[in-house]
Amino acid sequence: MSSDLNGLLSANHMEGNKWLPHKIAHATLKGPNVVKEICIGITLGILAGSMWKMHHWNEQRKTRAFYDMLEKGQISVVAAEE
Amino acid sequence: MIEVFLEWRFLTIAPCDAAEPWQLGSQDAATPIMQGIIDLHHDIFFFLILIFVFVSRMLVRALWHFHEQKNPIPQRIVHGTTIEIIRTIFPSIIPMFIAIPSFALLYSMDEVVVDPAITIKAIGHQWYRSYEYSDYNSSDEQSLTFDSYTIPEDDPELGQSRLLEVDNRVVVPAKTHLRMIVTPADVPHSWAVPSSGVKCDAVPGRSNQTSILVQREGVYYGQCSEIRGTNHAFTIVVEAVPLKDYGSRVSNQFILQTN
């Protein structure tokens, strides 16, 4: 039996050791935690979406400031008569 | 770097009211409707980015963890009830958050202004526009009517945009409620001005109505959005002038028409 085992091991060695136990990953034993991955994904998504929202709020602020200045007469979009 | 900072901090001095080469976003809003459309687009884009980042992350992590060389034996997972319930309910909530502002904008765009200051009729022809200002009549009871032709490609003056300029612009007062009545004389057309957030189809045998409130003075360019044969895509140019100048501009148009 030990010779069979040695033979098997040597055969595995020639095939690249892909059948060794530590090479086989199982989600239940060692692998990604699905809930953790989902939480990280949602967090990253919300972070990226928040960056976009900040850009959107900045655009709104600039637009509001533009129309406020236009209303007060600080700026004008009408070219002066020559 | 300084220019990028200044662009971030302050709005650019020249609003974008015409199509520009390689343009990616919308033209700057000139009406509350267009501002609402841009805001709705930004709201929906937030969800788009969220979902894109989440799905991309899941895909990349799955490819990383379950690579054939690292994980040659796949698990025989048939179903997971909890995750199936979550992945059904959660995505169905997102369209609800999208639908609320979308319907609010849609119905507000359909609101008819009860008492607009001015009514302008835009009539589509193959291939020019004619406009009628029926609120005003000349001394011989003729309303102001004029044609608007696109300036040919080989005929523009220096500074004019190619295939965007017209000989007679539609002059409207800024900060005033307007009613546009759009109808065709022959085949279907569409009166569209992106800066104003207006696209109104001209359907034969029918007059469609849309309300506009231009918030700032300027010249706004649009194009017919219903393709109807050669020499189509004729342009629409709306010039919003201060209210105090509007009267003299309309009078000048009357004089030109009489002559």
Interface residues (C-beta under 8 A of the other chain):
Chain A: K18 K23 I24 A25 H26 A27 G31 P32 V34 E37 I38 I40 G41 I42 L44 G45 I46 A48 G49 W52 K53 H56 N58 E59 Q60 K62 T63 A65 F66 Y67 L70 V77 V78
Chain B: W8 R9 F10 L11 P15 A29 Q35 D39 H42 D43 F45 F46 F47 I49 L50 I51 F52 V53 F54 R57 M58 R61 H65 Q69 K70 N71 P72 I73 Q75 I83 Q215 R216 E217 G218 P242
